[in-house]
Amino acid sequence: MQIVSLKGVSKTYHGVVVVRDLSLEIASGEIVALLGQTGAGKSTILNMIMGQTAPSTGEIRINGVDPRSNDPKLRGFMAVSFQTDRLLPWRTAHQNVALGLEYLGVAKSQCHVRARDWLNRVKLSEIHHAKFPHQLSGGMRQRVSLARAMAVDPGLVLLDESFSQLDHTTSHVLREDFVSLVKEFQKTCMLITHRIDDAIEMADRIILLAAPASIRFEIRVDHTEKQAVARIRDQIATALANEQRADMAAAAN
């Protein structure tokens, strides 16, 4: 089943093309990374998938329906974790995770159980459940954000540069933990990132975007083949470096 489907999608803002004739699909259970430099249109794609803005042309379907509709098939279907944790400072870690469940009308007793369960699953020790965001490290806050996204049992998890503000070691560990959970619970995930490590370490399939957002190439990642993964890394790094040089040359002219 295709969870995400974009067909011939373009988006223009004030005469500027941001997304150009983009077609892609994400199947149930896949982890797909949209990788590109700043200005490649990644955030615009995410906003259209979330239903926050409409495409200028083309068609978007999430779980088979238009994301801008009020179709009940979309209620609680998508969950998002952003670059910044976006936790409410006046709520504890536990209360922040329970927030989406409360919005969906889940009984308070179940909110409590599921919030605690997911905080444990993202490896945040119980001593930290009652702490407020300012009392937690950056990595801990991002774990709370991911727990909040997963607690509502979404069909589609969207990650918007969720690991980019963390140090290398923390980011690496958190990526591993999150992928393990996504695989265990058979979730579909789309990752928006400008970092090769995020894409390489997490995705089953990487879609490299050129600007304005269009597919430069896409490639599947077999994480059991280390040499193949190294070649993919080099291929992506070369493509991004060439694009950056082209952009600099264009700006100079």
Secondary structure per residue as TSV (DSSP state, phi and psi in degrees):
chain	resnum	aa	ss	phi	psi
A	1	M	-	360.0	134.6
A	2	Q	E	-84.4	116.7
A	3	I	E	-82.3	-38.8
A	4	V	E	-122.7	132.3
A	5	S	E	-141.1	120.0
A	6	L	E	-118.0	128.8
A	7	K	E	-127.7	113.2
A	8	G	E	56.5	39.7
A	9	V	E	-83.4	129.2
A	10	S	E	-130.1	152.3
A	11	K	E	-140.3	128.6
A	12	T	E	-123.2	131.7
A	13	Y	E	-116.1	118.9
A	14	H	T	49.2	44.0
A	15	G	T	83.3	-3.5
A	16	V	E	-101.5	125.6
A	17	V	E	-79.0	120.8
A	18	V	E	-103.4	-37.0
A	19	V	E	-127.9	132.9
A	20	R	E	-125.0	111.5
A	21	D	E	45.5	55.1
A	22	L	E	-93.8	126.7
A	23	S	E	-127.9	128.1
A	24	L	E	-159.1	157.9
A	25	E	E	-136.7	146.0
A	26	I	E	-126.3	121.0
A	27	A	E	-85.6	160.5
A	28	S	T	-56.2	130.7
A	29	G	T	87.9	-4.2
A	30	E	-	-82.2	150.5
A	31	I	E	-112.6	114.9
A	32	V	E	-120.3	132.1
A	33	A	E	-104.8	129.2
A	34	L	E	-97.7	109.7
A	35	L	E	-112.8	131.4
A	36	G	-	-173.8	162.9
A	37	Q	-	-71.3	166.5
A	38	T	T	-56.9	132.3
A	39	G	T	92.8	3.7
A	40	A	S	-83.1	-2.2
A	41	G	S	91.8	11.6
A	42	K	H	-60.4	-45.8
A	43	S	H	-66.0	-34.9
A	44	T	H	-64.8	-41.5
A	45	I	H	-59.7	-46.3
A	46	L	H	-59.9	-44.8
A	47	N	H	-63.2	-35.9
A	48	M	H	-70.7	-39.1
A	49	I	H	-64.6	-36.5
A	50	M	T	-76.8	-8.6
A	51	G	T	82.7	14.2
A	52	Q	S	-81.6	-20.7
A	53	T	S	-147.2	151.5
A	54	A	-	-95.4	147.6
A	55	P	-	-67.3	150.6
A	56	S	S	-70.9	-38.7
A	57	T	E	-142.9	160.9
A	58	G	E	95.7	-177.2
A	59	E	E	-132.9	136.6
A	60	I	E	-123.2	133.4
A	61	R	E	-133.2	130.2
A	62	I	E	-120.0	121.2
A	63	N	T	55.7	31.4
A	64	G	T	87.2	-0.5
A	65	V	B	-131.7	161.3
A	66	D	-	-66.0	125.1
A	67	P	T	-65.3	-15.5
A	68	R	T	-90.0	-0.4
A	69	S	S	-84.1	169.8
A	70	N	-	-101.0	28.4
A	71	D	-	-60.8	131.2
A	72	P	G	-61.6	-18.4
A	73	K	G	-64.6	-16.5
A	74	L	G	-99.1	-7.5
A	75	R	T	-66.2	115.0
A	76	G	T	73.2	8.0
A	77	F	T	-77.6	-33.8
A	78	M	E	-108.8	139.7
A	79	A	E	-133.2	145.4
A	80	V	E	-128.2	138.0
A	81	S	E	-121.1	126.0
A	82	F	-	-99.4	177.0
A	83	Q	S	-60.0	-44.1
A	84	T	S	-98.1	148.4
A	85	D	-	-67.4	-25.2
A	86	R	-	54.6	36.3
A	87	L	-	-79.4	148.0
A	88	L	-	-78.5	120.6
A	89	P	T	-66.4	-20.4
A	90	W	T	-92.7	2.1
A	91	R	S	-114.5	143.9
A	92	T	-	-69.6	171.3
A	93	A	H	-55.6	-46.3
A	94	H	H	-60.2	-46.0
A	95	Q	H	-66.8	-33.6
A	96	N	H	-66.4	-41.8
A	97	V	H	-65.9	-35.0
A	98	A	H	-73.2	-13.6
A	99	L	H	-58.0	-49.9
A	100	G	H	-63.9	-35.5
A	101	L	H	-65.4	-40.4
A	102	E	H	-62.1	-41.8
A	103	Y	H	-61.1	-35.8
A	104	L	T	-81.8	-0.8
A	105	G	T	82.5	20.3
A	106	V	-	-70.4	141.1
A	107	A	-	-57.5	144.7
A	108	K	H	-56.5	-39.8
A	109	S	H	-62.7	-38.8
A	110	Q	H	-72.3	-35.8
A	111	C	H	-56.4	-45.1
A	112	H	H	-62.8	-47.8
A	113	V	H	-64.4	-46.7
A	114	R	H	-70.4	-36.8
A	115	A	H	-63.0	-46.2
A	116	R	H	-63.2	-42.2
A	117	D	H	-60.8	-44.4
A	118	W	H	-75.6	-31.3
A	119	L	H	-63.5	-38.1
A	120	N	H	-67.3	-39.0
A	121	R	H	-66.1	-32.6
A	122	V	T	-87.9	12.9
A	123	K	T	65.6	38.4
A	124	L	-	-100.0	116.0
A	125	S	-	-63.2	152.2
A	126	E	G	-62.3	-23.7
A	127	I	G	-63.6	-22.3
A	128	H	G	-95.1	-8.0
A	129	H	T	-61.0	-34.1
A	130	A	T	-93.6	4.1
A	131	K	-	-85.2	153.3
A	132	F	-	-88.0	159.4
A	133	P	G	-50.7	-40.3
A	134	H	G	-68.0	-12.9
A	135	Q	G	-94.2	1.1
A	136	L	S	-112.8	152.1
A	137	S	-	-72.9	169.1
A	138	G	H	-59.7	-42.4
A	139	G	H	-64.7	-38.5
A	140	M	H	-65.8	-41.7
A	141	R	H	-63.0	-38.7
A	142	Q	H	-68.5	-32.6
A	143	R	H	-63.1	-39.9
A	144	V	H	-63.1	-43.1
A	145	S	H	-60.2	-42.7
A	146	L	H	-68.7	-38.2
A	147	A	H	-62.9	-40.7
A	148	R	H	-61.6	-40.9
A	149	A	H	-66.0	-41.8
A	150	M	H	-79.1	-25.3
A	151	A	H	-63.9	-27.9
A	152	V	T	-80.7	2.6
A	153	D	-	56.8	57.9
A	154	P	-	-75.7	156.4
A	155	G	S	-83.4	-23.8
A	156	L	E	-137.5	123.9
A	157	V	E	-106.7	125.9
A	158	L	E	-109.8	125.4
A	159	L	E	-114.0	117.4
A	160	D	E	-106.4	91.5
A	161	E	S	53.0	39.1
A	162	S	T	-65.0	-17.7
A	163	F	T	-115.3	2.5
A	164	S	T	-74.6	-18.0
A	165	Q	T	-98.1	4.9
A	166	L	S	-98.8	155.1
A	167	D	-	-67.7	165.2
A	168	H	H	-58.1	-46.6
A	169	T	H	-66.4	-46.9
A	170	T	H	-62.0	-43.6
A	171	S	H	-61.0	-44.6
A	172	H	H	-61.6	-46.5
A	173	V	H	-64.5	-42.9
A	174	L	H	-67.7	-37.5
A	175	R	H	-61.1	-45.9
A	176	E	H	-60.3	-45.6
A	177	D	H	-63.4	-42.0
A	178	F	H	-68.3	-43.6
A	179	V	H	-60.5	-40.0
A	180	S	H	-58.6	-42.2
A	181	L	H	-69.3	-42.3
A	182	V	H	-60.4	-42.8
A	183	K	H	-68.4	-42.4
A	184	E	H	-60.9	-40.7
A	185	F	T	-99.7	8.9
A	186	Q	T	53.2	48.7
A	187	K	-	-89.8	155.1
A	188	T	E	-96.2	135.5
A	189	C	E	-138.1	135.6
A	190	M	E	-119.1	125.7
A	191	L	E	-110.4	124.5
A	192	I	E	-100.0	123.7
A	193	T	E	-156.9	156.9
A	194	H	S	-109.8	2.6
A	195	R	-	-104.4	126.9
A	196	I	H	-61.7	-41.0
A	197	D	H	-58.5	-43.0
A	198	D	H	-57.2	-48.8
A	199	A	H	-67.1	-48.3
A	200	I	H	-62.5	-43.3
A	201	E	H	-79.7	-19.4
A	202	M	H	-110.7	-36.8
A	203	A	-	-86.4	146.1
A	204	D	S	-79.2	-28.8
A	205	R	E	-144.9	134.1
A	206	I	E	-113.5	129.7
A	207	I	E	-111.0	112.2
A	208	L	E	-88.5	124.8
A	209	L	E	-100.4	140.2
A	210	A	E	-102.4	162.0
A	211	A	T	-102.5	139.8
A	212	P	T	-63.5	155.2
A	213	A	B	-47.9	109.8
A	214	S	E	-151.5	158.9
A	215	I	E	-82.0	117.9
A	216	R	E	-76.2	-51.5
A	217	F	E	-164.7	163.4
A	218	E	E	-131.8	152.6
A	219	I	E	-151.4	141.7
A	220	R	E	-87.3	148.6
A	221	V	-	-116.7	119.9
A	222	D	-	-99.8	102.8
A	223	H	T	-69.9	-11.1
A	224	T	T	-83.6	-14.1
A	225	E	-	-104.3	91.1
A	226	K	H	-63.4	-37.8
A	227	Q	H	-66.8	-39.4
A	228	A	H	-64.7	-39.9
A	229	V	H	-63.0	-40.6
A	230	A	H	-63.0	-39.9
A	231	R	H	-66.1	-39.6
A	232	I	H	-62.6	-43.4
A	233	R	H	-57.8	-47.0
A	234	D	H	-64.1	-40.3
A	235	Q	H	-62.2	-44.1
A	236	I	H	-68.2	-45.1
A	237	A	H	-59.9	-41.3
A	238	T	H	-64.8	-43.7
A	239	A	H	-62.9	-42.8
A	240	L	H	-67.5	-39.5
A	241	A	H	-64.5	-41.5
A	242	N	H	-63.3	-39.8
A	243	E	H	-65.8	-40.9
A	244	Q	H	-64.3	-40.9
A	245	R	H	-64.4	-39.9
A	246	A	H	-63.7	-40.8
A	247	D	H	-64.5	-40.2
A	248	M	H	-67.5	-39.1
A	249	A	H	-66.1	-40.6
A	250	A	H	-64.4	-40.6
A	251	A	H	-66.1	-35.5
A	252	A	H	-67.9	-29.5
A	253	N	-	-86.1	360.0
